[in-house]
C-alpha cells in the first residue's frame, strides 16, 4: 500500500462511504431496471393484445376469396409499422413481428407474414401450450431472443401475433451500459469528494496532534490554535488547552515541591557532613576517623540517592528541566570509556568499543552523561571478574542507538522484567535500585526508549534509542 495512504485514515473513511453509496445506487438502479423491463414488457403485451384483436376482427370481416390473403397480409404489415424503429449499431431493425393464421381443420397452407421460415415458428408454437388472449414467451430455433406471442381463435381459425424481445433487450442493454458509465463516474467523484472532505477534516486533527507532540516539559506554555467555529474539533482543541493549563499548574507545583524537598533535605545533610569533616580533621584518633569517614560516605550516598530519586520523579512526571544542546554522542562515549578504563582494568574486564562517528543528538549533556555513566558503573559493579563488556553506537533511521552488552550471568528473570522500576535491585546489590530507573526516565524525557534483552554472548544487553540529528554536508 502506498505510504501516503498509510499515513491517513481519510482513505478508509472514504472507501466505506463510497462502498455504501455504490451499493445504494446499485440497488436503486436494479429496482429501476426491473421497473423499466416490466414496463417495456407490459407495453409490448398491450400492443400485441390490441393488434391481435384488430387482426382477428379484420379476418372475421374479410370475405374468404382470392384477395383474403393479400388483405390480411397488408394489415399485418401495417401493424409492424406501429412499432418504434429501433435499430442496432449496424442499422439493422431490431423489432421483428410475425403473423400466422392457420386452420387446423383444413389442409390449406397457413397464412404467414414475418421473417424466417413459417415451419420453424409453427413448430415452436406447437411445442408451447398457448392460452388464447394471454401473451406468452416462446423460444424459436435460430433466434437468440424469445418471442412474445398472443393467440386468438376466430371461427375455428387460429391467429398468432408475435413480437421478438430483441428490441427490448437492446434497449435494456443500452440503459445498463449508460448507467454503469454514469454509476462509475459518480462513485469515483463521490470517493474523491469524500476523501478530500475527510482529509481536510483529519488535517485539522493532525495539526492538533503535531502541536501536542511539540509540547513537552519545556513548552507547557504553548497552546493549541483554537478555530473560530464551534465544531467537534474546535471543542477538542479547547479541551486540550484546558488540560494543558491543569498540567502546567501541576508541573509547576511539583517543581516547587521537589525544590523545597531538595533544599530542606540537602541543607541539614550538608551541615552534618560539614560538621563531620570538621571532626575528622581535628580528631587524632584513628578509630574516630574511620567511623566519621564511613558516616561521611553514607551521607554522600544519601545525597546521591536523593538527587537521583528527585530526578526520576520529575522526569516521570514530565517536570524535569532539560538544558538541550547539540551533543556528539560518539565523543561523550569515548570520554567516559577513557574515564572508566582504569576501573574496568582493575576488575580484569575486557572492554570492546565499536562506535560510529558523528552521531549527534539534541540532549541535556549532563543528564546524558549520567545515564551512560550509570550503565558503565553497573557493568563494573555487578559483573564477576574477567567478563567482556561491549559498547556499540550506531545511527539508524533517524535514531542514535547505544548498546551496552556483556557475557556475564545477566539479569535474574524476576529482576529483568522490572529492572527499570524504582528501588528494584538484586539480592546481592549494594545500590538503591535507582540506576536503571534513572536511565529509563531520562531517556524517555528525551523522547527515546530503553530496553533490556539477552546479549548474543549470553549476558545482559541494555539498548538506548534517542532521536538523532541528521547532519547535512556543506
Protein Blocks (a to p, Z undefined) as FASTA:
>chain_A
ZZklmmpcklmmmmmmmmmmmmmmmmmmmmmmmmmmmmmmmmmmmmmmmmmmmmmmmmmm
pccdfklmmmmmmmmmmmmmmpccdddfkopafbdcddddddfkbcbdcddedehjfklm
mmmmmmpccdehiacddddehiabdcddddddeehiacdddddfklmmmmmmmmmmmmmm
mmmmmmmmmmmmmmmmmmmmmmmmmmmmmmmmmpcfklmmbccdddfblcfklmmmmmmm
mmmmmmmmmmmmmmmmmmmmmmmmmmmmmmmmmmmmmmmmmmmbfklmmmmmmmmmmmmm
mmmmmmmmmmmmmmmnopaccddddddfklmmmmmmmmmmmmmmmnopacdddddehiac
dddfklmmmmmmmmmmmmmmmpcehiacddddddeehiacdddddfbebjafklmmmmmp
ghiacfklcbeolmmmmmmmmmmmnopacdddddfkopacddddddddddddZZ
